[in-house]
Amino acid sequence: MTDTTPTARGARGVNATDWSRRLGHDQAQRRDGVSAILTIGGQRPVDAEGRLMHEGDAIAQVALALDNLTAVVAESGMTLADLAHLRIHATSRAALLDAQFVIREHLVEHAVTTPITAVEVGGLALAGMEVEIDGLAVRTENRTEGNQT
């Protein structure tokens, strides 16, 4: 099964099967006519001063890391509709499962189906940090104006 469905901002979802669509994201996305690329370093569950928040609460850490990622994307002049990829680094499978559902809700809220990679790691930069999220945003010249989140 090959599925190439239009998504926000000129991307086309590419899915060989439908398992990822049931989880709310594409396996891949094709973007033609690229005019800008934003590489997003690992966003942490920290406050504006860089202090770790929500130690012991993976769900709250995922939500805050996503909020921080969203703020960085907005600061660049892009929106979540420009996200081309997200990578979740988590210290346990339980945190990955928590992350999966929180990220899905966040992306659904913003009407995007960004491809996602989830990786379990032995540790992260700050003691007590359970998750870190990095990504890539791509603006295309021929994008369709969709959800402006």
Beta strands, then each sheet from edge to edge (+ up, - down):
strand 1: 3-6
strand 2: 11-15
strand 3: 28-31
strand 4: 34-43
strand 5: 83-90
strand 6: 116-120
strand 7: 131-140
sheet 1: 1+ 2- 3+
sheet 2: 4+ 7- 5+ 6+
end
